Amino acid sequence: MLALMGPNSRALLEQVSGEDLSDAAFPFGTSREIELGYARIRASRITYVGELGFEIYIPAEFALHVFDTLLQAGAAHGLTPAGFHTLNNCRVEKGYRHWGHDIGDEDTPAEAGLGFAVALAKPDFLGLAATLRQKAKGPLCKRMVNLALLYTGTDTPLMYLEEPILRDGVIVGSVTSGAWGHRVGLSLAMGYVTAPQAVTPEWLNTGHWEVEIACQRHPARVQCAPFYDPDRRRLQ
């Protein structure tokens, strides 16, 4: 699989495939087979970096050909190869969860901020009863949040994993993922916080927040929305 991401990804993929990949013809979440060079590939309009993009699934024997075709045509579109750390930085900026770090089988969709992805009207599925019970209780005491250290510049410390999150001097959670946000110029992280009553916008906005890194506390901003493109305009 190759991830073709960025504001010019649609124009490039349309050029090499001859397909109409506009919003009307190929809306977000669409997945279908198209031709790319000599290969029949599956293009899925999805993103893990918070930009317009496509995941391209290729038969193994055509992988090099498709890569070379994209690289050659992409020169006119500013195409640049990017690695796993770039992907990780971008997904932390966008608040995209990573299985095994940010979400696991001990976290509920509502706690992870993923309740929108659960169709409660579907026939019974594993976890439906627990999800409905939690929904009936109202506001949650545990919630995934996005964090940014209140610094700018290259000497800003980074958050990685398990750094304590403090509200008014009391540890209320820990970091699950962290990275430098190149698009927003901030040291970012995600993590779970727990409140005595409920994690509400008022509770988040009224506390003095810090993250402890290497035994030093650093002031932070905490919010549920991602720090990059919270309105999802870039995905369109």
PyMOL commands that set and color helices and strands:
alter all, ss='L'
color gray80, all
select helices_A, chain A and resi 9-17+60-77+84-94+115-117+128-137+201-206
alter helices_A, ss='H'
color red, helices_A
select strands_A, chain A and resi 2-5+31-36+39-44+53-57+142-149+164-167+170-181+186-194+209-213+216-223
alter strands_A, ss='S'
color yellow, strands_A
deselect
rebuild
show_as cartoon
